[in-house]
Amino acid sequence: MSEDVRLTLAELQIAHFVSTQRHIHALKGGGNGNHGAPEDVSQGTGISILGCIGELAVSKYMNMYWSGSVPPYTMTDVGGCVEVKTIEDTGKKLLIRPNNSDELPFVLALCSDGGKLVRLLGWSYAGDAKVDAYRTAPNGRAPCWMVPQSALNPMSDLVRARA
């Protein structure tokens, strides 16, 4: 079951500030997008904002600290123990990469209403997601796992697991 999180305008400002800092840092380092992400400034900024909004929403829902860290990334997205993947398209899946730690839970967050509403669709441990049925290589990129929303665990289970 999904959970909705509403962000305040102040929270959106924080997410936008952090995303700008992350994007500036990426540009200083050559501006190369990870995993085929766009290098175009306007597209990269949008992806960064989306990620920050999702991370902040999960942090708020779980009542856990969000550092809003800027590279080099040495912390896990939320509370040092939860990773977040944020989407805008309702049909997208949870993407897990080979270098993702098997022990970490990954939350799939759906951003809408200009970022003010974030639906937490569910979660999976990266290790549980790394099964042949979900393995793919989209658009000729490196192989990864794409977990359908129907296979995700309810958010309430993650809250209990992290309590």
C-alpha positions as CSV (number, residue, x, y, z in Angstrom):
1,M,0.0,0.0,0.0
2,S,1.3,3.5,-0.9
3,E,1.6,6.4,1.4
4,D,1.1,10.1,0.5
5,V,3.4,12.8,1.8
6,R,2.6,16.5,1.3
7,L,5.6,18.9,1.4
8,T,5.3,22.5,2.5
9,L,6.6,25.3,0.4
10,A,9.5,25.7,2.9
11,E,10.4,22.0,2.4
12,L,10.3,22.5,-1.4
13,Q,12.7,25.4,-1.1
14,I,15.1,23.3,0.9
15,A,14.9,20.5,-1.7
16,H,15.5,23.0,-4.5
17,F,18.5,24.6,-2.8
18,V,20.1,21.2,-2.2
19,S,19.5,20.1,-5.8
20,T,21.1,23.3,-7.1
21,Q,24.2,22.7,-4.9
22,R,24.4,19.1,-6.2
23,H,24.1,20.3,-9.8
24,I,26.7,23.0,-9.4
25,H,29.1,20.5,-7.9
26,A,28.5,18.1,-10.8
27,L,29.2,20.9,-13.3
28,K,32.5,21.7,-11.5
29,G,33.4,18.1,-11.9
30,G,32.9,18.1,-15.6
31,G,29.1,17.8,-15.7
32,N,29.0,14.1,-16.7
33,G,25.7,12.5,-15.8
34,N,25.7,9.2,-14.0
35,H,24.4,6.1,-15.7
36,G,23.6,8.0,-18.9
37,A,21.8,10.8,-17.2
38,P,21.6,14.0,-19.4
39,E,24.5,16.4,-19.2
40,D,22.3,19.3,-20.3
41,V,22.0,21.8,-17.5
42,S,18.2,22.2,-17.6
43,Q,17.6,18.4,-17.8
44,G,20.1,17.6,-15.1
45,T,18.7,20.2,-12.7
46,G,15.2,18.7,-13.1
47,I,16.5,15.2,-12.3
48,S,18.3,16.5,-9.3
49,I,15.3,18.4,-7.9
50,L,13.1,15.3,-8.4
51,G,15.6,13.2,-6.4
52,C,15.9,15.8,-3.5
53,I,12.1,16.0,-3.3
54,G,11.7,12.2,-3.0
55,E,14.5,12.0,-0.4
56,L,12.9,14.7,1.7
57,A,9.5,13.2,1.5
58,V,10.8,9.8,2.6
59,S,12.7,11.5,5.4
60,K,9.5,13.3,6.5
61,Y,7.4,10.1,6.4
62,M,9.9,8.0,8.3
63,N,10.8,10.8,10.7
64,M,14.4,10.3,9.9
65,Y,17.2,12.8,9.3
66,W,17.9,14.0,5.7
67,S,21.4,15.5,5.4
68,G,20.8,16.8,1.8
69,S,24.5,15.9,1.3
70,V,26.4,17.3,-1.7
71,P,29.1,15.1,-3.4
72,P,31.2,13.3,-2.6
73,Y,28.2,11.2,-1.5
74,T,29.3,9.3,1.6
75,M,25.9,9.0,3.2
76,T,22.8,7.0,2.3
77,D,19.9,9.2,1.2
78,V,17.8,9.1,4.3
79,G,18.9,8.5,7.9
80,G,22.0,6.7,6.8
81,C,19.9,3.6,6.1
82,V,17.4,4.2,3.3
83,E,17.9,4.9,-0.4
84,V,15.3,6.7,-2.6
85,K,14.5,6.6,-6.3
86,T,12.0,9.2,-7.5
87,I,9.9,9.2,-10.6
88,E,7.3,11.4,-12.3
89,D,5.8,8.7,-14.5
90,T,3.3,6.5,-12.8
91,G,4.3,3.5,-14.9
92,K,8.0,3.4,-14.0
93,K,9.7,0.7,-11.9
94,L,12.2,0.7,-9.0
95,L,15.6,0.7,-10.6
96,I,18.4,-1.2,-8.8
97,R,22.0,-1.1,-10.1
98,P,24.7,-3.8,-9.5
99,N,26.7,-1.5,-7.2
100,N,23.7,-0.9,-4.9
101,S,24.3,-2.5,-1.5
102,D,22.1,-5.6,-1.1
103,E,21.4,-4.8,2.5
104,L,19.9,-1.4,1.9
105,P,16.2,-0.8,1.3
106,F,15.3,1.3,-1.7
107,V,12.0,3.3,-1.8
108,L,10.2,4.2,-5.0
109,A,8.7,7.7,-4.7
110,L,6.2,9.3,-7.2
111,C,6.4,13.1,-7.4
112,S,3.4,15.1,-8.5
113,D,1.6,18.4,-8.1
114,G,4.8,20.3,-8.6
115,G,6.6,18.3,-5.9
116,K,4.0,19.2,-3.2
117,L,2.6,15.6,-3.3
118,V,4.9,12.6,-3.1
119,R,3.4,9.1,-3.1
120,L,5.7,6.5,-1.6
121,L,4.8,3.5,-3.7
122,G,6.8,0.9,-1.7
123,W,10.2,-0.5,-1.2
124,S,12.6,-3.4,-1.7
125,Y,16.0,-4.5,-0.4
126,A,18.4,-4.2,-3.3
127,G,19.5,-7.8,-2.7
128,D,15.9,-9.0,-3.0
129,A,15.5,-7.1,-6.3
130,K,18.5,-8.7,-7.9
131,V,16.7,-11.6,-9.5
132,D,16.7,-12.7,-13.2
133,A,13.0,-11.9,-13.6
134,Y,13.8,-8.1,-13.1
135,R,17.1,-8.0,-14.9
136,T,17.3,-5.8,-18.0
137,A,19.6,-3.4,-20.0
138,P,17.4,-0.5,-21.0
139,N,18.4,1.6,-23.9
140,G,21.7,-0.2,-24.4
141,R,22.9,0.9,-20.9
142,A,24.6,-1.3,-18.3
143,P,22.4,-4.1,-16.9
144,C,20.2,-3.3,-13.9
145,W,17.1,-4.6,-12.2
146,M,13.7,-3.0,-12.7
147,V,11.2,-4.0,-9.9
148,P,7.5,-3.5,-10.8
149,Q,5.5,-1.5,-8.4
150,S,3.3,-4.5,-7.7
151,A,6.3,-6.4,-6.3
152,L,7.2,-3.7,-3.8
153,N,6.8,-4.0,0.0
154,P,4.3,-1.7,1.8
155,M,5.9,1.4,3.4
156,S,4.5,0.4,6.8
157,D,6.8,-2.6,6.7
158,L,9.8,-0.5,6.2
159,V,8.9,1.8,9.1
160,R,8.6,-1.3,11.4
161,A,11.9,-2.7,10.1
162,R,13.7,0.6,10.8
163,A,12.1,1.2,14.2
